[in-house]
């Protein structure tokens, strides 16, 4: 009988891609992948180790898997990913019931531990965990940026781009599976190509991916503001397949906090970049994230951040509470701001953004948008416009219509909205 393997993925979309590659290798080796942990012979937990809440969630998931093992509901428990890479010694000491720990991207070790053989020639293959019409594409691994709050370089190592040729092959494979939307990810997508080609050539990658038959949308996440290549801006503006959507985590806006974060950019340069992006890219959707409660963030500086958000009117905003991370350069600054204060600041910033989001959504009522349909939920098809990345942005809810199919792109008319979502009907013209 086939050995049944359950894979639990924690954390970000980059981890999800790693799990998809692992699942493909396991299927090639004739293992059966199961969704319910209770149906598995062996469980693999692909952990996240980025910030404290993510670590806690990963540890709780490991403990739940170990409990299943103790109850003889699963035979083996394996732990992989970022938390395991960073804290293997501590995890082995504290949770010895786990059968084996692996680091990030250790496909070979995991497959061989289960009794299979890694097919290196098929490492680009993936078993999609997303709906088949969209997929995340990891264009690089690791990071060279010195951000004082971030442990990713400690976990994932230095920046390593994948070649354009390799990524085009992967895009063709995904298109053959029915993927229409590619979502480009990496720790810093604007750094792409510098290590391989001696220059940042995200523009060339975007251009080559857009030529792949079947790919209709290309979405760009995780850009870094201090070295945004102008050539990429021009490619986004002129290439009809590259969505006018940019995710650019700014983290803060005051010069003092940006310096403490070691972001390599000032408030003035940040504002100039935003002005350039909006000037050169028509109808740009700009998403960003901020960290509140960084050790040197005063109340005055937080209020300056609030005013910046009010003035700039981002299309999408996410906010995180500062998490003090071991071995980062920011660790020595301590963690002087209470969790209560961080949460209060977080809530205030999101309230500001909620009003902005509602105002922006209101201007779309009566207009038409292109959307891609992700699923059917009750009386509505759940879709996303070009303005919406999966999981982090809003949704477009379309009245149920027999002519709509999941995975296809339609033109819809917006008939109503709330703070973050839109309501629509199929456009008949």
C-alpha positions as a printed NumPy array, in Angstrom:
array([[  0.   ,   0.   ,   0.   ],
       [  1.099,   3.573,  -0.675],
       [  2.527,   5.435,   2.299],
       [  0.221,   8.359,   3.155],
       [  1.915,  11.704,   3.821],
       [  0.314,  14.821,   5.29 ],
       [  2.025,  18.192,   4.831],
       [  1.093,  21.162,   7.022],
       [  2.429,  24.487,   5.759],
       [  2.868,  27.429,   8.116],
       [  3.675,  31.025,   7.286],
       [  4.033,  32.791,   3.957],
       [  3.544,  32.01 ,   0.287],
       [  7.281,  31.356,  -0.059],
       [  6.883,  28.429,   2.331],
       [  3.87 ,  27.277,   0.341],
       [  6.008,  27.028,  -2.81 ],
       [  8.548,  24.902,  -0.904],
       [  5.759,  22.552,   0.196],
       [  4.409,  22.34 ,  -3.347],
       [  7.827,  21.259,  -4.636],
       [  8.108,  18.683,  -1.871],
       [  4.628,  17.316,  -2.635],
       [  5.557,  16.901,  -6.29 ],
       [  8.667,  14.905,  -5.343],
       [  6.662,  12.706,  -3.005],
       [  4.019,  12.004,  -5.647],
       [  6.728,  11.158,  -8.187],
       [  7.987,   8.622,  -5.624],
       [  4.478,   7.115,  -5.427],
       [  3.573,   8.436,  -1.987],
       [ -0.025,   9.508,  -1.425],
       [ -0.608,  13.072,  -0.213],
       [ -3.565,  13.413,   2.184],
       [ -5.263,  16.568,   3.457],
       [ -6.454,  15.296,   6.831],
       [ -3.595,  14.732,   9.338],
       [ -5.626,  11.912,  10.877],
       [ -5.379,   9.987,   7.591],
       [ -1.569,  10.236,   7.377],
       [  1.075,   7.669,   8.171],
       [  3.65 ,  10.458,   8.436],
       [  3.209,  14.188,   9.032],
       [  5.591,  16.854,   7.745],
       [  5.262,  20.332,   9.26 ],
       [  6.826,  23.113,   7.178],
       [  7.311,  25.755,   9.859],
       [  7.602,  29.538,   9.956],
       [ 10.176,  31.266,  12.165],
       [  9.764,  34.895,  11.136],
       [  8.138,  36.594,  14.144],
       [  7.048,  35.437,  17.605],
       [  3.345,  34.79 ,  16.823],
       [  4.368,  32.683,  13.809],
       [  6.873,  30.751,  15.912],
       [  4.252,  30.064,  18.558],
       [  1.78 ,  28.849,  15.949],
       [  4.419,  26.53 ,  14.452],
       [  5.36 ,  25.134,  17.86 ],
       [  1.706,  24.53 ,  18.761],
       [  1.219,  22.702,  15.467],
       [  4.261,  20.508,  16.172],
       [  2.882,  19.669,  19.622],
       [ -0.501,  18.778,  18.115],
       [  1.232,  16.441,  15.65 ],
       [  3.241,  14.848,  18.447],
       [ -0.015,  14.273,  20.35 ],
       [ -1.397,  12.411,  17.317],
       [  1.741,  10.274,  17.312],
       [  1.344,   9.478,  21.008],
       [ -2.239,   8.431,  20.303],
       [ -0.908,   6.162,  17.498],
       [ -2.923,   8.091,  14.895],
       [  0.261,   8.831,  12.932],
       [  3.5  ,   6.871,  12.916],
       [  6.084,   9.571,  12.19 ],
       [  6.356,  13.342,  12.661],
       [  8.917,  15.394,  10.752],
       [  9.594,  19.122,  11.08 ],
       [ 11.116,  21.287,   8.351],
       [ 11.276,  24.935,   7.286],
       [ 12.369,  28.202,   8.843],
       [ 11.821,  27.452,  12.528],
       [ 13.636,  24.144,  12.201],
       [ 16.495,  25.791,  10.296],
       [ 16.954,  28.455,  12.952],
       [ 16.249,  26.58 ,  16.2  ],
       [ 17.065,  22.946,  15.445],
       [ 19.149,  22.449,  18.613],
       [ 16.493,  23.939,  20.88 ],
       [ 13.669,  22.036,  19.165],
       [ 15.499,  18.711,  19.45 ],
       [ 15.986,  19.389,  23.146],
       [ 12.457,  20.561,  23.9  ],
       [ 10.414,  18.346,  21.546],
       [ 12.434,  15.12 ,  21.177],
       [  9.323,  13.181,  20.127],
       [  9.742,  14.546,  16.568],
       [ 11.389,  11.829,  14.466],
       [ 13.67 ,  14.17 ,  12.54 ],
       [ 14.251,  17.866,  11.919],
       [ 15.151,  19.343,   8.524],
       [ 16.106,  22.845,   7.381],
       [ 14.631,  24.886,   4.554],
       [ 14.392,  23.334,   1.08 ],
       [ 15.922,  20.023,   2.215],
       [ 13.856,  18.065,  -0.292],
       [ 16.529,  15.401,  -0.644],
       [ 16.768,  14.707,   3.078],
       [ 13.009,  14.456,   3.535],
       [ 12.353,  12.269,   0.49 ],
       [ 15.177,   9.883,   1.368],
       [ 14.094,   9.704,   5.017],
       [ 10.704,   8.494,   3.784],
       [ 12.36 ,   5.869,   1.58 ],
       [ 12.192,   7.651,  -1.764],
       [ 14.733,   9.153,  -4.14 ],
       [ 15.014,  12.816,  -5.093],
       [ 14.488,  13.375,  -8.821],
       [ 16.743,  16.402,  -9.285],
       [ 15.718,  16.81 , -12.91 ],
       [ 12.14 ,  17.391, -11.715],
       [ 12.825,  19.854,  -8.883],
       [ 10.928,  22.549, -10.771],
       [  7.733,  20.501, -10.701],
       [  5.056,  21.499,  -8.195],
       [  1.811,  20.088,  -6.828],
       [ -0.26 ,  23.263,  -6.507],
       [ -1.91 ,  24.009,  -3.172],
       [ -3.61 ,  27.096,  -4.627],
       [ -6.589,  26.978,  -6.991],
       [ -5.209,  25.794, -10.329],
       [ -5.691,  29.156, -12.077],
       [ -3.087,  31.06 , -10.017],
       [  0.309,  30.203,  -8.57 ],
       [  3.061,  31.853,  -6.604],
       [  6.436,  31.899,  -8.351],
       [  9.498,  32.261,  -6.136],
       [ 12.051,  34.099,  -8.268],
       [ 14.822,  34.138,  -5.653],
       [ 15.883,  32.804,  -2.292],
       [ 17.517,  34.536,   0.657],
       [ 18.159,  38.228,   1.244],
       [ 21.106,  40.662,   1.4  ],
       [ 19.248,  43.597,   2.963],
       [ 20.421,  44.568,   6.476],
       [ 17.033,  45.322,   8.081],
       [ 17.615,  45.325,  11.826],
       [ 14.274,  43.682,  12.711],
       [ 14.495,  40.765,  10.276],
       [ 15.984,  37.29 ,  10.749],
       [ 15.389,  36.06 ,   7.195],
       [ 19.078,  36.372,   6.116],
       [ 20.002,  34.273,   9.167],
       [ 17.483,  31.614,   8.153],
       [ 17.574,  31.656,   4.358],
       [ 21.072,  32.975,   3.66 ],
       [ 22.213,  35.495,   1.056],
       [ 20.3  ,  36.524,  -2.036],
       [ 20.193,  33.965,  -4.863],
       [ 18.271,  34.623,  -8.069],
       [ 16.87 ,  31.866, -10.221],
       [ 17.784,  32.246, -13.88 ],
       [ 15.31 ,  33.686, -16.352],
       [ 15.497,  30.48 , -18.4  ],
       [ 14.64 ,  28.351, -15.348],
       [ 11.715,  30.589, -14.418],
       [ 10.332,  30.613, -17.959],
       [ 10.383,  26.794, -17.97 ],
       [  8.535,  26.821, -14.643],
       [  6.001,  29.337, -15.991],
       [  5.336,  27.14 , -19.037],
       [  4.817,  24.132, -16.775],
       [  2.384,  26.107, -14.616],
       [  0.534,  27.408, -17.671],
       [  0.145,  23.835, -18.895],
       [ -1.563,  23.051, -15.565],
       [ -4.087,  25.842, -16.186],
       [ -2.411,  28.716, -14.34 ],
       [ -3.452,  32.121, -15.678],
       [ -2.02 ,  34.367, -12.949],
       [  1.604,  34.309, -11.805],
       [  2.333,  36.009,  -8.489],
       [  6.052,  36.782,  -8.245],
       [  7.555,  36.47 ,  -4.766],
       [ 10.943,  36.523,  -3.059],
       [ 12.404,  38.198,   0.007],
       [ 13.13 ,  41.187,  -2.265],
       [ 11.923,  40.979,  -5.859],
       [ 13.554,  44.279,  -6.894],
       [ 17.001,  42.785,  -6.235],
       [ 16.327,  40.145,  -8.882],
       [ 19.219,  39.313, -11.192],
       [ 21.977,  41.328,  -9.499],
       [ 23.858,  38.221,  -8.393],
       [ 23.452,  36.349, -11.711],
       [ 23.602,  39.099, -14.313],
       [ 25.444,  41.919, -12.589],
       [ 22.382,  44.166, -12.727],
       [ 18.837,  44.267, -11.45 ],
       [ 16.869,  42.98 , -14.413],
       [ 13.388,  42.391, -13.069],
       [ 12.147,  44.12 , -16.219],
       [ 13.672,  41.442, -18.447],
       [ 12.152,  38.691, -16.311],
       [  8.704,  40.295, -16.477],
       [  8.988,  40.646, -20.237],
       [  9.998,  37.016, -20.752],
       [  7.309,  35.632, -18.464],
       [  4.652,  37.683, -20.241],
       [  5.466,  35.844, -23.479],
       [  4.447,  32.471, -22.027],
       [  1.223,  31.269, -23.667],
       [ -1.621,  30.922, -21.187],
       [ -0.292,  33.424, -18.668],
       [ -2.663,  36.401, -18.615],
       [ -1.828,  38.213, -15.371],
       [  1.54 ,  38.764, -13.661],
       [  1.453,  40.289, -10.162],
       [  4.497,  41.648,  -8.303],
       [  4.906,  41.281,  -4.524],
       [  7.644,  42.075,  -1.986],
       [  9.437,  44.921,  -3.762],
       [ 12.015,  46.893,  -1.774],
       [ 11.854,  50.706,  -1.86 ],
       [ 15.519,  51.675,  -1.514],
       [ 16.603,  50.243,  -4.879],
       [ 13.502,  50.019,  -7.065],
       [ 14.788,  49.668, -10.669],
       [ 13.387,  52.297, -13.025],
       [ 13.431,  49.785, -15.912],
       [ 10.959,  47.602, -14.01 ],
       [  8.615,  50.576, -13.583],
       [  8.665,  51.143, -17.333],
       [  7.984,  47.448, -18.032],
       [  5.023,  47.399, -15.65 ],
       [  3.613,  50.523, -17.29 ],
       [  3.829,  49.248, -20.865],
       [  3.268,  45.496, -20.555],
       [ -0.471,  44.643, -20.641],
       [  0.051,  41.292, -18.89 ],
       [  1.899,  42.828, -15.93 ],
       [ -0.748,  44.172, -13.583],
       [ -0.536,  47.778, -12.431],
       [ -0.16 ,  46.479,  -8.885],
       [  2.881,  46.823,  -6.65 ],
       [  3.361,  45.473,  -3.155],
       [  6.106,  47.556,  -1.513],
       [  6.562,  47.106,   2.268],
       [  7.742,  50.484,   3.616],
       [  7.714,  49.497,   7.327],
       [  7.792,  53.151,   8.492],
       [  8.202,  56.724,   7.298],
       [ 10.094,  58.818,   9.871],
       [ 13.808,  59.176,   9.249],
       [ 14.711,  58.178,  12.799],
       [ 12.771,  54.904,  12.741],
       [ 13.885,  54.074,   9.193],
       [ 17.483,  54.556,  10.309],
       [ 16.927,  52.322,  13.34 ],
       [ 15.394,  49.716,  11.028],
       [ 18.375,  50.043,   8.667],
       [ 16.098,  50.398,   5.655],
       [ 18.539,  52.398,   3.557],
       [ 16.004,  55.07 ,   2.595],
       [ 14.678,  58.39 ,   3.905],
       [ 11.2  ,  59.85 ,   4.12 ],
       [ 11.93 ,  62.254,   1.266],
       [ 13.181,  59.507,  -1.052],
       [ 10.193,  57.326,  -0.145],
       [  7.732,  60.066,  -1.083],
       [  9.612,  60.747,  -4.328],
       [  9.471,  57.048,  -5.259],
       [  5.725,  56.872,  -4.613],
       [  5.205,  59.98 ,  -6.755],
       [  7.275,  58.417,  -9.544],
       [  5.375,  55.136,  -9.41 ],
       [  2.002,  56.858,  -9.545],
       [  3.087,  59.2  , -12.313],
       [  4.536,  56.509, -14.574],
       [  2.086,  53.632, -13.959],
       [ -1.535,  54.458, -14.859],
       [ -4.185,  53.463, -12.283],
       [ -1.554,  51.95 , -10.005],
       [ -2.715,  49.879,  -7.032],
       [ -0.117,  50.377,  -4.301],
       [ -0.016,  48.04 ,  -1.332],
       [  2.314,  48.457,   1.64 ],
       [  2.923,  47.212,   5.188],
       [  4.112,  48.979,   8.327],
       [  5.623,  47.914,  11.642],
       [  4.399,  49.719,  14.744],
       [  6.139,  49.682,  18.116],
       [  9.727,  49.572,  16.865],
       [ 11.95 ,  50.323,  19.907],
       [ 12.735,  53.929,  18.923],
       [  9.247,  54.817,  17.666],
       [  7.98 ,  57.691,  19.806],
       [  4.356,  58.785,  20.018],
       [  5.254,  61.792,  17.867],
       [  6.783,  59.542,  15.205],
       [  3.779,  57.237,  15.232],
       [  1.512,  60.24 ,  14.681],
       [  3.741,  61.263,  11.774],
       [  3.221,  57.788,  10.305],
       [ -0.552,  58.201,  10.69 ],
       [ -0.477,  61.542,   8.863],
       [  1.621,  59.991,   6.099],
       [ -0.941,  57.222,   5.6  ],
       [ -3.776,  59.791,   5.541],
       [ -1.953,  61.938,   2.984],
       [ -0.647,  59.155,   0.731],
       [ -3.898,  57.173,   0.554],
       [ -2.486,  53.739,  -0.189],
       [ -4.851,  51.279,  -1.826],
       [ -3.925,  48.499,   0.578],
       [ -2.194,  48.56 ,   3.988],
       [ -1.147,  45.834,   6.39 ],
       [  0.19 ,  46.52 ,   9.908],
       [  2.341,  44.336,  12.159],
       [  3.373,  44.768,  15.771],
       [  7.154,  44.821,  16.247],
       [  8.592,  41.469,  17.287],
       [ 12.025,  41.357,  18.922],
       [ 14.038,  38.66 ,  17.121],
       [ 17.094,  36.808,  18.445],
       [ 20.461,  37.568,  16.808],
       [ 19.159,  40.483,  14.708],
       [ 20.952,  43.829,  14.935],
       [ 17.791,  45.352,  16.375],
       [ 17.735,  42.912,  19.287],
       [ 20.097,  45.067,  21.352],
       [ 17.582,  47.938,  21.198],
       [ 15.354,  45.926,  23.487],
       [ 11.576,  45.846,  23.37 ],
       [ 10.531,  48.87 ,  25.453],
       [  7.088,  49.482,  23.939],
       [  4.337,  47.402,  25.531],
       [  2.186,  45.007,  23.525],
       [ -0.841,  47.017,  24.64 ],
       [  0.604,  50.178,  23.083],
       [  1.631,  48.345,  19.913],
       [ -1.876,  46.95 ,  19.497],
       [ -3.425,  50.366,  20.141],
       [ -1.205,  51.889,  17.43 ],
       [ -1.939,  49.006,  15.075],
       [ -5.694,  49.466,  15.5  ],
       [ -5.486,  53.223,  14.999],
       [ -3.523,  52.87 ,  11.769],
       [ -5.938,  50.267,  10.415],
       [ -8.926,  52.489,  11.289],
       [ -7.362,  55.253,   9.214],
       [ -6.842,  52.852,   6.331],
       [-10.377,  51.478,   6.604],
       [-11.808,  54.925,   5.858],
       [ -9.426,  55.349,   2.91 ],
       [-10.32 ,  51.912,   1.563],
       [-14.056,  52.593,   1.784],
       [-13.635,  55.92 ,  -0.014],
       [-11.63 ,  54.28 ,  -2.789],
       [-14.097,  51.41 ,  -3.12 ],
       [-17.007,  53.855,  -3.325],
       [-15.503,  55.476,  -6.415],
       [-15.648,  52.098,  -8.181],
       [-19.417,  51.631,  -7.84 ],
       [-20.936,  51.793, -11.32 ],
       [-17.635,  51.038, -13.032],
       [-16.456,  47.845, -14.731],
       [-13.443,  45.766, -13.688],
       [-11.709,  42.65 , -14.916],
       [-11.798,  39.902, -12.289],
       [-10.552,  36.343, -11.938],
       [-12.963,  33.941, -10.211],
       [-11.452,  31.954,  -7.332],
       [-14.367,  30.016,  -5.846],
       [-18.101,  29.692,  -5.219],
       [-19.359,  30.47 ,  -1.714],
       [-23.111,  30.253,  -1.161],
       [-24.897,  32.74 ,  -3.393],
       [-21.724,  34.44 ,  -4.593],
       [-18.75 ,  33.709,  -6.783],
       [-15.653,  34.961,  -4.973],
       [-13.337,  36.8  ,  -7.345],
       [-10.404,  39.191,  -7.312],
       [ -9.807,  42.234,  -9.465],
       [ -6.419,  43.304, -10.798],
       [ -6.28 ,  45.37 ,  -7.584],
       [ -6.358,  42.308,  -5.315],
       [ -3.716,  39.751,  -4.401],
       [ -4.961,  36.489,  -2.845],
       [ -5.413,  36.266,   0.931],
       [ -4.165,  39.78 ,   1.789],
       [ -6.467,  42.082,  -0.205],
       [-10.2  ,  42.472,  -0.781],
       [-12.589,  40.322,  -2.785],
       [-15.175,  40.937,  -5.468],
       [-18.396,  39.048,  -4.731],
       [-20.399,  38.339,  -7.889],
       [-24.044,  37.366,  -7.944],
       [-24.349,  33.687,  -8.847],
       [-24.662,  33.282, -12.611],
       [-24.751,  30.06 , -14.636],
       [-22.404,  31.59 , -17.208],
       [-19.547,  32.018, -14.706],
       [-16.79 ,  29.411, -14.327],
       [-14.154,  29.249, -11.615],
       [-10.686,  30.123, -12.913],
       [-11.813,  32.367, -15.748],
       [-11.465,  36.12 , -16.176],
       [-14.612,  38.219, -16.647],
       [-15.629,  41.832, -16.918],
       [-18.036,  42.764, -14.115],
       [-19.986,  45.847, -13.077],
       [-19.534,  47.009,  -9.479],
       [-22.926,  47.544,  -7.837],
       [-22.001,  48.062,  -4.157],
       [-19.104,  48.   ,  -1.7  ],
       [-18.078,  47.873,   1.934],
       [-14.806,  48.797,   3.669],
       [-12.662,  46.263,   1.806],
       [-14.822,  44.218,  -0.585],
       [-16.809,  44.942,  -3.723],
       [-20.123,  43.501,  -4.936],
       [-20.663,  42.97 ,  -8.641],
       [-22.72 ,  41.458, -11.414],
       [-21.585,  40.045, -14.736],
       [-21.181,  42.802, -17.317],
       [-23.511,  42.047, -20.214],
       [-22.028,  44.31 , -22.865]])
